[in-house]
Amino acid sequence: MPTLFIIFGLRFFFYADEHLPINVHVENADGRAKFLVHPNVEIVSNKGMKPLSLKRARAIIRTAS
């Protein structure tokens, strides 16, 4: 699982053999979440990440995509 980048304690990564639609996984010390990237950035699943971390991750994905 290649890491795209790490910022604010959030690690953004993907699985090389993953399916469409395009998505990104994010993890920190609290948990892990999965976001769809296209056509809109939206949370698919969340396992323990706090709302502030989710909001920050979503904003970073929107900026980077």
C-alpha positions in Angstrom: 0.0 0.0 0.0 1.9 3.0 -1.3 1.8 6.2 0.8 0.9 9.3 -1.1 1.8 11.7 1.7 1.7 12.3 5.4 0.5 15.6 6.8 -0.9 16.8 10.1 -0.5 13.2 11.4 -2.7 11.8 8.6 -1.3 9.2 6.3 -2.9 9.1 2.9 -2.5 5.9 0.9 -4.0 3.5 -1.6 -4.0 -0.1 -2.6 -2.4 -0.7 -6.0 -4.9 -3.5 -6.9 -8.0 -1.7 -5.7 -11.2 -1.3 -7.8 -12.9 1.7 -9.3 -14.2 4.2 -8.3 -11.0 6.0 -7.3 -10.6 6.2 -3.6 -8.0 7.1 -0.9 -7.5 5.6 2.5 -6.5 7.8 5.4 -5.2 6.8 8.8 -4.0 8.4 12.0 -3.5 7.3 15.6 -7.3 7.2 16.2 -8.4 5.1 13.3 -8.9 4.8 9.5 -11.3 6.1 6.9 -11.9 5.7 3.2 -12.9 8.5 0.8 -14.2 8.4 -2.7 -12.2 10.9 -4.8 -14.3 11.3 -8.0 -16.7 12.9 -8.9 -17.0 14.3 -5.4 -14.9 13.7 -2.3 -17.0 11.8 0.2 -16.5 9.5 3.1 -17.2 5.9 2.4 -16.3 4.4 5.8 -14.9 5.5 9.1 -13.4 3.3 11.8 -12.5 5.5 14.7 -11.3 8.8 13.2 -12.6 11.9 14.9 -14.8 14.5 13.1 -12.0 17.1 13.0 -9.6 14.6 11.4 -12.2 13.6 8.9 -12.9 17.2 8.0 -9.2 17.9 7.7 -8.6 14.8 5.5 -11.5 15.7 3.2 -10.2 19.2 2.7 -6.7 17.9 1.9 -8.1 15.4 -0.6 -10.2 18.1 -2.2 -7.2 20.3 -2.6 -5.0 17.6 -4.0 -7.4 16.2 -6.5 
